[in-house]
Amino acid sequence: MNASNISCDEVIERLFEYLDQELDATNRAEIDHHLRRCFDCFSRAEFERRLRARIAEAGTEQAPERLRARIRELTGQ
């Protein structure tokens, strides 16, 4: 892929690898370059970043004790 020729389809296809930092330096630089000049792809990448952050935050919250007690009651624990 050439940084000046990488298509939006290619960026979107590789977006999760990019966000997971699974690409080599050359491919990462190509996508970085594309994202700097393509607002649509940048917006998609930013949406995915924010979504991942929200999901990560949600995974750290504990259920209220009342809910946990109700689940224990229902499951017989």
C-alpha positions, 0 to 999 in steps of 0.5 A: 500500500502506498500512503497516497493511494490507500483507500477508505475501504482498506483503512476500514478493513484494517481499522481494528488491527490499527486500533489494536496496534497489530500493524507494522510501522509502515502500515500504521504510518499509511493509515495515520497519513490517511486519517489525517486527510480523510475526515470520514475515516478519521470520524469512524476511527474516533468513534471506534476508539471512544466506543472501546473506551466506554466499554472498558469503563463499563466493565469495571463497575460492580453491580449494586449489592441488591442486584447481586443478592437477587441473582444469588437468590435466583440461582440458589447460591 
